[in-house]
Amino acid sequence: TRTPRGLVNSAYNERRAECERAAAALGVPALRDAGPAALARAADRLDPVVFRRARHVITENERTLAAAEALRANAAATLGALMNASHDSLRDDYEVTSGTLDAMVESARRQPGCLGARMTGAGFGGCAIALVRAVAVAPFIAAVSREYEQRTGLTPNLFVAQPADGASLVESAS
């Protein structure tokens, strides 16, 4: 986005504390140990902000598992929809996006060939990622660059990343 990631310690610490309060109210060590049903049962006991933070974490955990399954199944459209839902939850429930991140994601989502887009990293500025069909990459970059600059006055730094296997042991030839 060409905006610095403003990971404001107080906001980060605030989110962490809110999640800890939610976990305590749900009777679990961490929100990763809770599911949607437990959150629904505790909704009336939680502060509305704490409820939204917990809802983001719990649904994000579910989305992550669904994304792994979508990748195994080569279901790109499903993965894109999960990316969109993730960004929306980060924006609305966790409140860690920014105007520039939202502008970048909205522009990306409007482009033909874009299956999904979301912020990436810790939030409060910084970067977004989009899943784009290979045949649409060049027009996608041109259109997103133009729209984002018109909307924000900033020139984005867009680049193409290719998926690859994760870390692995490489045998040396020597």
C-alpha positions in Angstrom: 0.0 0.0 0.0 3.1 2.2 0.4 1.9 3.1 3.9 4.0 2.0 6.8 2.6 -0.8 8.9 1.7 1.1 12.1 1.6 -1.8 14.6 0.8 0.5 17.5 1.8 -1.4 20.6 -1.3 -0.2 22.5 -3.7 -1.5 19.8 -1.8 -4.8 19.5 -1.8 -5.2 23.3 -5.4 -4.2 23.5 -6.4 -6.9 21.0 -4.4 -9.5 22.9 -6.1 -8.5 26.2 -9.5 -8.6 24.6 -8.8 -12.1 23.4 -7.6 -13.2 26.8 -10.8 -11.9 28.4 -12.9 -13.8 25.9 -10.9 -17.0 26.5 -11.4 -16.6 30.2 -15.1 -16.0 29.8 -15.3 -19.2 27.6 -13.3 -21.2 30.1 -10.5 -22.1 27.7 -6.8 -21.4 27.9 -6.8 -19.7 24.5 -9.4 -18.9 21.8 -7.9 -21.6 19.6 -9.5 -24.0 22.1 -13.0 -22.7 21.6 -15.6 -23.2 18.8 -18.5 -21.2 17.4 -21.0 -23.0 19.6 -19.2 -22.0 22.8 -19.0 -18.4 21.6 -22.7 -18.4 20.9 -23.5 -19.7 24.4 -21.3 -17.0 26.0 -22.5 -14.1 23.7 -24.7 -12.4 26.4 -21.9 -12.5 28.9 -19.3 -10.8 26.7 -18.8 -7.1 26.0 -19.7 -6.6 22.4 -16.2 -5.6 21.4 -14.7 -8.7 23.1 -17.3 -10.8 21.4 -16.3 -9.5 18.0 -12.6 -10.1 18.7 -13.4 -13.6 19.8 -15.6 -14.2 16.8 -12.8 -13.1 14.5 -10.3 -15.5 16.0 -12.6 -18.5 16.2 -13.9 -18.0 12.6 -10.4 -17.3 11.3 -9.2 -20.6 12.8 -12.0 -22.4 10.9 -11.2 -20.5 7.7 -7.6 -21.5 8.0 -8.5 -25.2 8.2 -10.9 -24.7 5.3 -8.2 -22.9 3.3 -5.8 -25.8 3.8 -8.5 -28.2 2.6 -9.2 -25.9 -0.4 -5.5 -25.9 -1.3 -5.4 -29.7 -1.1 -8.5 -30.0 -3.3 -7.2 -27.4 -5.8 -10.3 -25.3 -5.1 -9.1 -21.8 -6.0 -12.6 -20.2 -5.9 -13.2 -21.6 -2.4 -9.8 -20.3 -1.3 -10.6 -16.9 -2.7 -13.9 -16.7 -0.9 -12.2 -17.6 2.3 -9.6 -14.8 1.7 -12.5 -12.3 1.3 -14.2 -13.5 4.4 -10.9 -13.2 6.3 -10.3 -9.6 5.3 -13.9 -8.7 6.1 -13.6 -10.2 9.6 -10.2 -8.5 10.1 -11.8 -5.2 9.1 -15.1 -5.5 11.0 -14.5 -7.8 14.0 -10.8 -7.4 14.7 -10.5 -3.9 13.4 -6.9 -4.1 12.3 -7.2 -2.9 8.7 -6.7 0.7 7.5 -8.2 2.9 4.8 -5.4 2.1 2.4 -5.6 -1.6 3.0 -9.3 -1.6 2.5 -8.9 0.5 -0.7 -6.3 -2.0 -2.1 -8.5 -5.0 -1.3 -11.6 -3.4 -2.7 -9.8 -2.5 -5.9 -8.4 -6.0 -6.2 -11.7 -7.6 -5.7 -13.3 -5.6 -8.5 -10.9 -6.9 -11.1 -11.8 -9.7 -13.5 -9.8 -12.8 -12.6 -9.4 -11.9 -8.9 -10.7 -14.8 -6.8 -10.1 -13.2 -3.4 -8.0 -10.6 -1.6 -7.2 -9.8 2.0 -4.7 -7.9 4.1 -1.7 -9.8 5.2 0.6 -9.4 8.2 -0.2 -7.8 11.5 -2.4 -5.1 10.1 -2.8 -1.4 10.8 -1.3 -0.6 7.3 1.1 -2.5 5.1 0.3 -5.2 2.6 -2.5 -7.1 1.0 -2.5 -10.3 -1.1 -4.8 -11.3 -3.9 -5.4 -14.6 -5.6 -5.6 -13.9 -9.3 -5.9 -16.2 -12.3 -2.6 -16.2 -14.3 -4.2 -14.9 -17.5 -5.5 -11.9 -15.7 -2.3 -10.8 -13.8 -1.1 -8.1 -16.2 -4.5 -6.3 -16.5 -5.1 -6.8 -12.8 -1.8 -5.0 -11.9 -2.5 -2.1 -14.2 -6.1 -1.6 -13.0 -5.4 -2.0 -9.3 -2.4 0.4 -9.6 -4.5 3.0 -11.4 -7.6 2.7 -9.1 -5.5 2.6 -5.9 -3.5 5.7 -6.9 -6.7 7.6 -7.9 -8.4 6.7 -4.6 -5.5 7.3 -2.2 -3.0 9.5 -4.0 -0.3 6.8 -3.3 1.5 4.8 -5.9 1.3 1.1 -4.8 4.2 -1.4 -5.0 2.6 -4.4 -6.7 4.5 -7.6 -7.5 3.6 -11.1 -8.6 4.4 -14.0 -6.3 4.3 -17.6 -7.5 3.2 -20.4 -5.1 5.9 -22.8 -4.2 6.5 -25.7 -1.9 7.4 -24.8 1.7 10.8 -25.2 3.3 12.5 -28.5 2.5 15.9 -30.2 2.8 18.0 -29.7 -0.3 20.8 -32.2 -0.9 24.0 -30.6 -2.0 25.8 -31.8 -5.1 29.2 -32.0 -3.3 
